Each structure stands twice: as C-alpha cells, then as structure tokens.
Amino acid sequence: MKKPKDLLEYVLVHEMAQLLEPTHNDRFIAILGEHYPTWREARAEFNNLPLGAEQWME
C-alpha cells in the first residue's frame, strides 16, 4: 500500500528544491513554484492523507 502515485512528483520536486535551498523560505517557495506550479494543492492533498500505513490508498 502506498500513497497516491501522483503525489510522488510533488515529493521529489520538494526534496530537489531543498538541495538548492535547505530552508522553507521565500527562495525555496519560488523554486518550488517554478518547477511545480500546483505545489500548494499537492501539499494540501498530501497533508490530508492518513499517516498510518494501514490507511494508505493504493
């Protein structure tokens, strides 16, 4: 069981942006927005998923 695959891109872009800017400051947000314009929606969806593996979606 895994979290939705469509959110994998968001996680990858987020982590890659942190290689350029380790803190979640304005520069980080600009980098994230440049490479993943719908990051806010993806983050909201990701944050609303259950934490427990037994509750994850396929």
PyRosetta script that sets phi, psi and omega in degrees:
from pyrosetta import init, pose_from_sequence

init()
pose = pose_from_sequence("MKKPKDLLEYVLVHEMAQLLEPTHNDRFIAILGEHYPTWREARAEFNNLPLGAEQWME")
pose.set_psi(1, 135.9)
pose.set_omega(1, -178.0)
pose.set_phi(2, -137.4)
pose.set_psi(2, 165.8)
pose.set_omega(2, 171.8)
pose.set_phi(3, -72.4)
pose.set_psi(3, 159.7)
pose.set_omega(3, -176.4)
pose.set_phi(4, -53.0)
pose.set_psi(4, 134.0)
pose.set_omega(4, -177.0)
pose.set_phi(5, -62.9)
pose.set_psi(5, -28.4)
pose.set_omega(5, -179.0)
pose.set_phi(6, -66.9)
pose.set_psi(6, -16.2)
pose.set_omega(6, 177.2)
pose.set_phi(7, -88.9)
pose.set_psi(7, -7.8)
pose.set_omega(7, 178.7)
pose.set_phi(8, -60.8)
pose.set_psi(8, -40.7)
pose.set_omega(8, 179.4)
pose.set_phi(9, -60.5)
pose.set_psi(9, -42.6)
pose.set_omega(9, 178.1)
pose.set_phi(10, -59.0)
pose.set_psi(10, -47.2)
pose.set_omega(10, -178.8)
pose.set_phi(11, -62.1)
pose.set_psi(11, -43.6)
pose.set_omega(11, -179.4)
pose.set_phi(12, -64.5)
pose.set_psi(12, -45.9)
pose.set_omega(12, 179.8)
pose.set_phi(13, -64.3)
pose.set_psi(13, -40.4)
pose.set_omega(13, 178.0)
pose.set_phi(14, -58.5)
pose.set_psi(14, -48.4)
pose.set_omega(14, -178.6)
pose.set_phi(15, -67.8)
pose.set_psi(15, -37.2)
pose.set_omega(15, 177.9)
pose.set_phi(16, -67.8)
pose.set_psi(16, -36.8)
pose.set_omega(16, 176.7)
pose.set_phi(17, -62.9)
pose.set_psi(17, -33.6)
pose.set_omega(17, 179.2)
pose.set_phi(18, -69.8)
pose.set_psi(18, -19.6)
pose.set_omega(18, 173.5)
pose.set_phi(19, -68.1)
pose.set_psi(19, -32.3)
pose.set_omega(19, 178.7)
pose.set_phi(20, -86.1)
pose.set_psi(20, -33.6)
pose.set_omega(20, -178.7)
pose.set_phi(21, -143.5)
pose.set_psi(21, 101.7)
pose.set_omega(21, -173.3)
pose.set_phi(22, -66.8)
pose.set_psi(22, -21.7)
pose.set_omega(22, -179.3)
pose.set_phi(23, -103.9)
pose.set_psi(23, 158.1)
pose.set_omega(23, -179.8)
pose.set_phi(24, -86.3)
pose.set_psi(24, 60.1)
pose.set_omega(24, -179.3)
pose.set_phi(25, -99.0)
pose.set_psi(25, -171.2)
pose.set_omega(25, -177.5)
pose.set_phi(26, -60.8)
pose.set_psi(26, -37.4)
pose.set_omega(26, 178.9)
pose.set_phi(27, -64.7)
pose.set_psi(27, -42.9)
pose.set_omega(27, 177.5)
pose.set_phi(28, -59.5)
pose.set_psi(28, -46.5)
pose.set_omega(28, -179.7)
pose.set_phi(29, -62.2)
pose.set_psi(29, -39.5)
pose.set_omega(29, 178.1)
pose.set_phi(30, -64.1)
pose.set_psi(30, -42.9)
pose.set_omega(30, 178.5)
pose.set_phi(31, -63.2)
pose.set_psi(31, -46.9)
pose.set_omega(31, 179.8)
pose.set_phi(32, -61.1)
pose.set_psi(32, -45.3)
pose.set_omega(32, 179.8)
pose.set_phi(33, -64.5)
pose.set_psi(33, -33.5)
pose.set_omega(33, 179.0)
pose.set_phi(34, -67.1)
pose.set_psi(34, -38.4)
pose.set_omega(34, -174.1)
pose.set_phi(35, -99.6)
pose.set_psi(35, -14.7)
pose.set_omega(35, 179.2)
pose.set_phi(36, -149.6)
pose.set_psi(36, 79.1)
pose.set_omega(36, -172.8)
pose.set_phi(37, -56.8)
pose.set_psi(37, -27.4)
pose.set_omega(37, -178.9)
pose.set_phi(38, -98.9)
pose.set_psi(38, 30.7)
pose.set_omega(38, -176.3)
pose.set_phi(39, -62.6)
pose.set_psi(39, -32.9)
pose.set_omega(39, -178.8)
pose.set_phi(40, -64.6)
pose.set_psi(40, -42.7)
pose.set_omega(40, 178.3)
pose.set_phi(41, -65.8)
pose.set_psi(41, -43.2)
pose.set_omega(41, 179.2)
pose.set_phi(42, -63.4)
pose.set_psi(42, -42.0)
pose.set_omega(42, 178.9)
pose.set_phi(43, -62.0)
pose.set_psi(43, -43.4)
pose.set_omega(43, 179.6)
pose.set_phi(44, -62.1)
pose.set_psi(44, -43.8)
pose.set_omega(44, 178.4)
pose.set_phi(45, -63.4)
pose.set_psi(45, -45.2)
pose.set_omega(45, 179.7)
pose.set_phi(46, -61.0)
pose.set_psi(46, -45.0)
pose.set_omega(46, -177.8)
pose.set_phi(47, -69.7)
pose.set_psi(47, -20.1)
pose.set_omega(47, 179.0)
pose.set_phi(48, -88.2)
pose.set_psi(48, -5.4)
pose.set_omega(48, 178.0)
pose.set_phi(49, -76.5)
pose.set_psi(49, 150.8)
pose.set_omega(49, 178.2)
pose.set_phi(50, -65.4)
pose.set_psi(50, 152.5)
pose.set_omega(50, 179.4)
pose.set_phi(51, -83.1)
pose.set_psi(51, -33.5)
pose.set_omega(51, -176.1)
pose.set_phi(52, -74.2)
pose.set_psi(52, 133.8)
pose.set_omega(52, -177.8)
pose.set_phi(53, -58.9)
pose.set_psi(53, -33.3)
pose.set_omega(53, -178.9)
pose.set_phi(54, -67.6)
pose.set_psi(54, -14.9)
pose.set_omega(54, -179.7)
pose.set_phi(55, -103.5)
pose.set_psi(55, -2.3)
pose.set_omega(55, -176.6)
pose.set_phi(56, -67.7)
pose.set_psi(56, 155.4)
pose.set_omega(56, 178.1)
pose.set_phi(57, -87.0)
pose.set_psi(57, 157.6)
pose.set_omega(57, 174.6)
pose.set_phi(58, -85.3)
pose.dump_pdb("model.pdb")
